[in-house]
Amino acid sequence: MVDVIQGHREMVLMMPRKYKKKLGAYGKRNYNPQYLERALNAVRQKKYSMRRASEFYGVPYTTLNHHFHNRHPLQYGGQPVLDRECENLLLNALQTCAEWGFPLKPINIREIVQQFLNKRGITERRFQDNLPGEGWFNGFMARHPELTIKMAENTKRVRAAVTYESIEEYFRNLRDAMKDVPPQNCVNYDETNFVDNPGAAKVVMKKGSKHAYRTLDTSKTSITVMFAIAGNGARLPPYVVYRAKHIYEGWTEGGLEGAIYNRSIRGWFDSELFEDWFRRVAIPYFRKLEGPKLLIGDNLKSHLTIDVIQECEKNYIKFVLLPPNSTHMLQPLDVAYFRPLKGAWRKTLEEWKLKNKGVIPKTVFPTLLKKAVESLGDREGDNARAGFKACGIVPFNPEVVLKKN
């Protein structure tokens, strides 16, 4: 019998507790909201004095007095992280993303809030590193019943390669997004790395030699550059990101006209750098153009911020996100622009290394990149236009891609 009782106690201890908040603790609401409304009505209708209504309905006099004189604007419990205006901005951003065809996951939404707080220099002690928890997200969804969560279907790894159906869906979205968009208003953006290695080259050796070597100093370092091209063949100014804590004037001289330079600890694009590129490169280009605009890329979810979405709405810009694993077929930069550019870069880099020792200094990189790009001449614009055509974008022709798949 003792063992049975002991076993029952252990089962009870293992069961999850159903916690129900009790009224009356210090600093907590210790009245029923319905009674507060009844007390307020009684005072307004002059049935009771405020003191008598407080005693009759069990509502603290101070609370009743504040509500009666509209001096109680704060909600019960912890105050919200985002005020009503900021939360509405987030709500509109989520709805815009859904309209663009790429609804965000809960973790993406929490990261957007983290970026929002970091950018404004706000430290929220209730969050770890300013990243909201699942509890905040659940509360956000409860406050906005117009939003809902749906389970997305997973794709098996054997189907990870781009499918005919996903390409068809992409072109259906693209057809709607490109309505009344002229070629110059359609821009494809992507980042690429320029390595400090010109690569292998064919050389003449004595017959029977096992190995061929060239005396060239190389390294595994690389510099990230964001390129953007338009459907009419135009190239937007490149955006260079160095791997460094600080940037110096000497690293920005002698480059392509309008080029912009920045830095990050890892040398990669993050949401802050993407927003800076968007404001300093994309927006100035689009503001010179009339009519609707379109941006096509494959990495927007990791770079999205509320401010970017707001700027898009102000400037009539839409985003189209490429399907996963499809850039080799659907991204103009990958299809026809980057390959000849990288060939020109290797040639330019090799010429420099044959005359100089060591890795490329950052003070030299702008000049070398300019030389590589300008060596393409008129072919640069031809390559850009060829990329848009081969991807079925400008002119709009999905069959160019679909017949290859």
C-alpha distance (Angstrom), angle and dihedral (degrees) to the residues before:
residue distance angle dihedral
M1 . . .
V2 3.81 . .
D3 3.82 90.1 .
V4 3.81 90.9 52.0
I5 3.80 92.0 51.1
Q6 3.82 91.3 46.6
G7 3.81 90.8 49.5
H8 3.79 90.8 50.4
R9 3.81 91.0 51.7
E10 3.82 91.0 51.4
M11 3.82 91.3 50.6
V12 3.77 90.7 50.9
L13 3.80 91.3 50.6
M14 3.81 91.3 50.2
M15 3.82 94.3 51.5
P16 3.82 115.0 98.2
R17 3.78 113.6 -105.8
K18 3.77 120.5 -119.2
Y19 3.78 101.7 -140.8
K20 3.78 117.4 -155.5
K21 3.77 118.7 -174.3
K22 3.78 113.8 -123.1
L23 3.76 123.4 -141.9
G24 3.76 122.1 -121.3
A25 3.81 106.1 46.3
Y26 3.79 116.2 137.3
G27 3.79 111.5 -81.9
K28 3.82 92.1 11.7
R29 3.77 131.2 106.2
N30 3.81 105.3 -89.6
Y31 3.79 99.3 -178.1
N32 3.77 138.9 67.8
P33 3.86 112.3 -101.2
Q34 3.81 89.6 -139.7
Y35 3.79 90.6 58.3
L36 3.79 89.6 49.5
E37 3.80 90.0 57.5
R38 3.80 91.1 47.4
A39 3.80 91.0 49.8
L40 3.81 91.3 49.5
N41 3.81 91.5 50.2
A42 3.79 90.9 48.7
V43 3.81 91.5 53.0
R44 3.82 93.3 44.3
Q45 3.82 90.7 50.6
K46 3.82 89.0 45.8
K47 3.79 92.8 -123.6
Y48 3.80 90.8 130.2
S49 3.74 137.0 13.7
M50 3.77 115.2 -111.6
R51 3.81 91.7 -104.7
R52 3.81 92.6 48.5
A53 3.85 92.6 46.6
S54 3.81 89.3 50.0
E55 3.81 91.5 54.4
F56 3.81 96.0 40.7
Y57 3.82 97.2 49.3
G58 3.81 97.4 33.5
V59 3.81 95.6 -119.6
P60 3.82 119.9 140.3
Y61 3.78 110.8 -103.4
T62 3.83 93.3 -131.2
T63 3.81 91.7 51.4
L64 3.78 92.1 48.6
N65 3.79 91.4 47.2
H66 3.83 92.7 50.1
H67 3.80 93.1 49.0
F68 3.80 92.5 45.5
H69 3.83 90.9 54.6
N70 3.85 94.3 38.4
R71 3.78 92.6 -114.5
H72 3.81 95.0 129.4
P73 3.83 105.6 79.9
L74 3.81 97.4 145.9
Q75 3.76 120.7 93.4
Y76 3.78 121.5 -119.9
G77 3.82 113.9 -93.8
G78 3.80 129.1 16.8
Q79 3.78 114.6 -8.6
P80 3.83 117.8 -109.7
V81 3.80 119.7 -94.9
L82 3.80 92.2 -134.2
D83 3.77 121.4 41.7
R84 3.79 119.2 -127.4
E85 3.82 93.9 -92.0
C86 3.81 94.1 50.8
E87 3.79 92.8 44.4
N88 3.81 89.8 52.1
L89 3.81 88.5 52.3
L90 3.80 89.3 54.0
L91 3.80 90.9 47.0
N92 3.80 92.1 51.9
A93 3.81 90.5 46.5
L94 3.80 92.2 54.8
Q95 3.78 92.0 48.8
T96 3.81 90.6 48.4
C97 3.80 91.5 52.0
A98 3.79 90.0 51.5
E99 3.81 89.7 51.2
W100 3.81 89.7 51.0
G101 3.79 88.9 56.0
F102 3.81 103.4 -105.9
P103 3.82 113.7 90.4
L104 3.79 113.4 -165.6
K105 3.79 129.3 -117.3
P106 3.83 120.8 -123.1
I107 3.81 91.3 -103.1
N108 3.83 90.2 53.1
I109 3.80 90.1 53.6
R110 3.80 91.9 49.0
E111 3.82 90.0 49.6
I112 3.80 91.0 51.1
V113 3.81 89.3 54.9
Q114 3.81 89.3 48.0
Q115 3.81 90.3 53.1
F116 3.80 90.2 46.8
L117 3.82 92.8 53.5
N118 3.82 94.0 43.2
K119 3.79 93.0 50.5
R120 3.78 92.0 52.4
G121 3.79 93.6 46.4
I122 3.80 93.3 -115.5
T123 3.81 118.6 149.2
E124 3.79 112.6 -158.9
R125 3.80 108.4 -160.9
R126 3.79 92.3 -163.5
F127 3.83 90.0 64.6
Q128 3.78 129.6 64.9
D129 3.82 108.1 -119.6
N130 3.81 87.2 -13.7
L131 3.83 91.1 -67.0
P132 3.83 110.5 135.2
G133 3.78 116.4 -128.2
E134 3.77 129.5 -129.7
G135 3.81 89.9 -93.0
W136 3.80 90.9 61.7
F137 3.80 90.9 47.9
N138 3.80 91.9 50.6
G139 3.80 89.7 50.7
F140 3.80 91.1 48.8
M141 3.81 91.0 52.8
A142 3.81 90.9 47.4
R143 3.81 90.8 53.1
H144 3.80 91.2 51.7
P145 3.80 111.1 47.4
E146 3.81 89.6 172.7
L147 3.82 86.6 76.5
T148 3.78 123.7 72.5
I149 3.80 138.8 180.0
K150 3.78 121.0 -124.2
M151 3.77 127.6 -175.3
A152 3.81 112.1 -111.9
E153 3.78 117.9 -141.9
N154 3.79 116.0 -112.8
T155 3.77 121.1 -132.2
K156 3.78 118.0 -135.9
R157 3.77 117.2 -120.4
V158 3.79 91.7 -114.2
R159 3.82 85.9 61.5
A160 3.79 94.6 43.0
A161 3.80 90.3 108.8
V162 3.78 113.5 88.3
T163 3.82 111.7 -81.5
Y164 3.77 132.1 -145.9
E165 3.81 89.4 -115.8
S166 3.81 93.9 52.9
I167 3.82 91.0 49.9
E168 3.80 90.8 50.0
E169 3.80 90.3 50.5
Y170 3.81 90.4 48.7
F171 3.81 92.3 52.9
R172 3.80 91.5 47.2
N173 3.81 89.2 56.4
L174 3.79 91.1 42.2
R175 3.81 92.3 52.3
D176 3.81 90.7 57.3
A177 3.81 93.9 42.8
M178 3.81 93.7 49.2
K179 3.78 95.7 53.3
D180 3.83 107.7 133.4
V181 3.83 91.5 -6.5
P182 3.85 110.9 137.1
P183 3.85 119.1 -144.4
Q184 3.81 94.5 -102.0
N185 3.83 90.1 54.7
C186 3.81 93.1 56.1
V187 3.82 111.3 86.3
N188 3.79 131.1 -178.4
Y189 3.81 117.4 -160.4
D190 3.81 132.4 -172.3
E191 3.78 139.3 152.1
T192 3.79 124.1 -124.0
N193 3.81 137.1 179.0
F194 3.79 126.9 -117.1
V195 3.79 107.2 -153.0
D196 3.79 129.0 -152.8
N197 3.80 92.9 -122.6
P198 3.81 125.3 85.1
G199 3.79 90.3 -158.0
A200 3.78 131.9 -131.0
A201 3.79 122.5 -35.0
K202 3.78 134.4 -166.6
V203 3.81 113.1 -106.7
V204 3.82 134.6 176.7
M205 3.82 114.4 -110.2
K206 3.77 138.2 173.3
K207 3.77 111.5 -84.1
G208 3.80 112.1 -97.3
S209 3.81 95.5 28.7
K210 3.81 111.6 138.9
H211 3.77 100.1 -155.0
A212 3.79 138.0 27.0
Y213 3.79 121.0 -154.0
R214 3.79 135.9 -178.0
T215 3.77 123.1 -158.8
L216 3.78 101.6 -122.1
D217 3.79 127.5 136.6
T218 3.79 109.9 -128.7
S219 3.78 137.0 165.4
K220 3.79 140.3 -173.8
T221 3.79 92.9 -111.0
S222 3.78 120.7 118.5
I223 3.79 139.4 -179.2
T224 3.81 122.2 -135.8
V225 3.79 119.9 -133.6
M226 3.80 128.1 -177.1
F227 3.80 112.3 -143.3
A228 3.79 127.1 -171.3
I229 3.81 128.5 -173.8
A230 3.80 132.7 -175.6
G231 3.79 130.6 -135.7
N232 3.81 91.6 -107.8
G233 3.82 91.7 58.2
A234 3.80 98.2 -98.2
R235 3.80 119.9 141.1
L236 3.78 121.2 -144.9
P237 3.84 117.8 -140.0
P238 3.82 111.0 -78.1
Y239 3.80 119.9 -114.1
V240 3.82 113.5 -140.7
V241 3.81 122.5 -157.7
Y242 3.81 118.6 -166.0
R243 3.77 124.1 -161.9
A244 3.79 100.4 -117.3
K245 3.80 144.6 103.0
H246 3.80 93.4 -121.3
I247 3.79 136.3 22.5
Y248 3.79 125.0 -136.8
E249 3.77 131.8 -153.3
G250 3.79 93.0 -117.4
W251 3.81 90.0 62.9
T252 3.80 92.0 61.9
E253 3.81 103.0 49.0
G254 3.78 129.7 103.2
G255 3.80 96.9 17.5
L256 3.78 135.7 125.4
E257 3.79 117.6 -53.4
G258 3.78 111.9 -85.8
A259 3.83 94.2 6.9
I260 3.78 115.1 153.9
Y261 3.81 125.4 -147.4
N262 3.78 131.1 -156.1
R263 3.80 140.4 152.7
S264 3.79 141.8 -136.8
I265 3.78 134.2 -175.0
R266 3.81 93.1 -110.5
G267 3.76 98.0 29.4
W268 3.82 91.9 -119.9
F269 3.77 133.5 119.0
D270 3.78 115.5 -100.7
S271 3.80 132.5 172.5
E272 3.82 92.4 -82.8
L273 3.80 93.9 52.1
F274 3.79 92.7 42.8
E275 3.79 90.1 53.4
D276 3.80 90.1 49.1
W277 3.83 90.5 50.5
F278 3.79 90.0 48.0
R279 3.81 93.1 51.5
R280 3.81 97.8 41.0
V281 3.81 101.8 36.5
A282 3.81 113.3 16.9
I283 3.83 99.4 38.5
P284 3.85 96.0 47.8
Y285 3.83 89.4 50.0
F286 3.81 94.7 47.7
R287 3.80 95.0 44.7
K288 3.79 89.5 66.2
L289 3.81 90.7 58.1
E290 3.78 132.5 76.5
G291 3.78 126.4 -135.0
P292 3.81 132.7 20.7
K293 3.81 119.7 -23.8
L294 3.78 133.7 -151.2
L295 3.82 134.2 -155.8
I296 3.80 119.9 -164.0
G297 3.80 121.1 -165.4
D298 3.79 145.1 131.9
N299 3.81 105.9 -132.2
L300 3.79 106.3 51.9
K301 3.82 98.2 117.6
S302 3.79 92.3 63.5
H303 3.83 91.7 47.5
L304 3.78 102.6 38.3
T305 3.81 120.1 126.3
I306 3.79 133.3 173.7
D307 3.80 90.5 -115.5
V308 3.82 92.2 55.3
I309 3.79 91.0 52.7
Q310 3.80 91.2 48.9
E311 3.80 91.3 51.4
C312 3.80 89.9 49.6
E313 3.79 91.6 54.7
K314 3.81 92.0 47.7
N315 3.81 93.2 50.5
Y316 3.84 99.6 38.0
I317 3.80 93.4 -113.0
K318 3.79 123.5 154.6
F319 3.79 128.8 -167.0
V320 3.78 126.6 -139.4
L321 3.79 115.4 -165.7
L322 3.81 118.0 -149.2
P323 3.82 117.5 -126.7
P324 3.84 115.1 -102.9
N325 3.81 116.3 -84.9
S326 3.80 92.3 10.9
T327 3.80 105.6 103.1
H328 3.82 92.1 102.4
M329 3.82 87.8 62.0
L330 3.80 106.8 26.7
Q331 3.81 108.1 31.0
P332 3.84 113.9 84.9
L333 3.81 92.6 -154.9
D334 3.81 91.9 56.6
V335 3.79 95.6 39.6
A336 3.79 101.2 52.3
Y337 3.80 114.2 -9.4
F338 3.80 112.6 53.5
R339 3.81 98.2 48.7
P340 3.83 97.3 60.5
L341 3.81 89.7 39.4
K342 3.81 91.7 53.9
G343 3.81 89.5 48.2
A344 3.79 89.8 53.9
W345 3.82 89.6 46.9
R346 3.81 93.4 53.3
K347 3.78 90.8 49.9
T348 3.80 92.6 48.4
L349 3.81 91.8 45.7
E350 3.79 92.8 49.1
E351 3.81 91.8 52.2
W352 3.80 90.0 52.1
K353 3.80 94.7 46.8
L354 3.79 93.4 50.4
K355 3.81 87.6 60.8
N356 3.82 100.5 35.4
K357 3.78 138.9 46.8
G358 3.80 128.2 -130.3
V359 3.79 133.1 18.8
I360 3.79 121.8 -40.6
P361 3.81 110.6 -80.7
K362 3.79 115.2 -132.5
T363 3.80 87.5 -121.1
V364 3.81 88.4 64.8
F365 3.80 100.0 41.5
P366 3.85 97.3 82.1
T367 3.80 91.0 53.6
L368 3.81 93.8 47.6
L369 3.81 92.9 47.2
K370 3.79 90.2 50.1
K371 3.81 91.1 50.0
A372 3.82 92.0 49.7
V373 3.81 94.0 49.0
E374 3.80 95.1 44.2
S375 3.80 91.5 48.4
L376 3.81 87.5 69.8
G377 3.79 90.8 63.8
D378 3.79 114.8 176.2
R379 3.80 89.4 -8.9
E380 3.80 89.1 76.4
G381 3.81 92.9 67.9
D382 3.81 91.1 40.1
N383 3.81 90.6 53.0
A384 3.80 91.7 49.9
R385 3.80 93.1 50.7
A386 3.80 90.6 44.5
G387 3.80 89.6 53.8
F388 3.80 93.4 54.0
K389 3.80 90.4 46.4
A390 3.81 94.5 48.2
C391 3.81 90.0 49.8
G392 3.80 92.1 53.0
I393 3.81 93.4 -117.6
V394 3.81 106.7 108.7
P395 2.95 106.7 51.3
F396 3.81 92.7 22.1
N397 3.80 105.8 -118.1
P398 3.85 117.1 144.0
E399 3.82 91.7 -178.8
V400 3.81 90.0 71.9
V401 3.81 88.1 68.4
L402 3.81 101.8 26.9
K403 3.78 94.3 57.7
K404 3.83 89.5 57.9
N405 3.79 94.3 54.1
